[in-house]
């Protein structure tokens, strides 16, 4: 039965590709011919059909209105180095968020204008210190119909390579009409490309801003450093000349100081000598007194042993008298040492006063030199501070620009994740049809849809046999959904029929047109397929007889 080979809204020049509904599992060696596929789908339709019955209230039995193989339209469009996938039924949209940044062009224009003089450049830096401070505000760009989910892209990147051309994979398949066409996709890509180029341009302009800002600041910092060098040279000459001019006055002041120091030394030497002489005399007298006391002690002991009491008493009296003399000597010695100490302190104080006076007079003599040095240092400090401020503010702004550039680069990098790597030698835009089976059940006017997504064909294994032994239908394990995300958007079709009456009408019309139960030759193929499934072990004899009755 021929299917719709061209979806509504597409031009005749668009390349169409048909993806396979089923592939063999890794451990399956037996072929899976179309007869078996049709039979397996029919079995699954019968298993899910409501048979009616009920204990309290009898439920009506569903009938299968149609079983049809459909094609879900997906557009594959090449952009830059990637391939983008668009939903042909317009059920999807992607909101691409990116960081909002201040106008880079305005910043560049103001920077160029302000760079003419150091003063305007300095004012510009002050005004723009927080120009590129991240605001955290994001903008959103909606790409209609774009399928961006990473897992889907990963699955579809592999799946689309299995596609066949219309003459190879389009038999007996109803193609859902795509609600978008090449021009609408081109429009979306144009806007996407415009945003992409805008972000890339921002990165380039940010880099240029950073370079111009650094270059301008370095220029004016060098200018300031050169001024500092010139100031040092100029003031060096002037200070040297002034030093030579005041040198005679300073030398005279120092000569006067040296003379006063010498005079002071002589004066103190004259006063120090008699006191030192007296101290020496007293120290010798103390030594003699101590020696006499020791002599008296020996003589007293000697005469005491000789029992010469009168002589012993004389020596004791002499020892006491000598002790009194020693005490007086010690007293005088302390007074002498104190006098020497006071004299030394006075000498130190007078030297200190002379040094203070010298320093004051030297400063007074060098006042003009010091004023020149202060003027020099002040000018150097001002220029150094201005240079440091320029560098610091420039660094602050360039750091912000660097962070903003990285964020913009991250936004640009997100564009590469909107699709998967494009294949070489493919057409710019192609229409892919993802196959699925739709089974329509009907009870009076009520309809229900069952979707079978692209599947992997299994083989009868131990687990499958165990299910049969437990009374479960083994046939349910034959077709296993192959992709998670591809299955999810196909599984959403029943819900879409509830939202869109026109879509349901089209689905129903295509289903009736491509109904595998509506042609005798196809019914014969299903019967042949049932025989093969029974022989392979997917159907028991009882199941086979019951299902075969439904196909007659």
Buried (B, 14 or more C-beta within 10 A) or exposed (E): BEBBBBBEBBEEEBBBBBBBBBBBBEEBEEEBEBBBBBBBBBBBBBEBBEEEEEEEEEEEEBEBBBBBBBBBBBBBBBBBEBBBBBBBBBBBBBEBEBBEBBEBEEBBEBBEEBBEEBEEBBEBBEEBEEBBEEEEEEEEBEBBBBBBBEEBBEBBBEBBEEBEEBEEBBBBBBBBBBBBBBEBBBEBBEBBBEBBEEBBEBBEBBEEBBEBBBEBBEEBBEEBEEBBEEBEEEBEEBBEEBBEEBEEBBEEBBEBBEEBBEEBEEEBEEBBEEBBEBBEBBEEBBEEBBEBBEBBEEBBEEBBEEEEEEBBEBBBEBBEEBBEBBEEBEEBBEBBEEBBEEBEEEBEEBBEEBEEBBEEBBEEBBEBBEEBBEBBEEBBEBBBEBBEBBBEBBEBBBEBBBEBBEBBBEBBEBBEEBBBEBEEEEEEBBBBBBBBBBBBBBBEEEBBBBBBBBBBBBBBEEEBEEBBEEEEBBBBBBBEBBBEBBBBBBBBBBEBBEEBEEBBEBBBEBBBBBBBBBEEEBBEBBBBBBBBBBEBBBBBEEBBEEBBEBBE
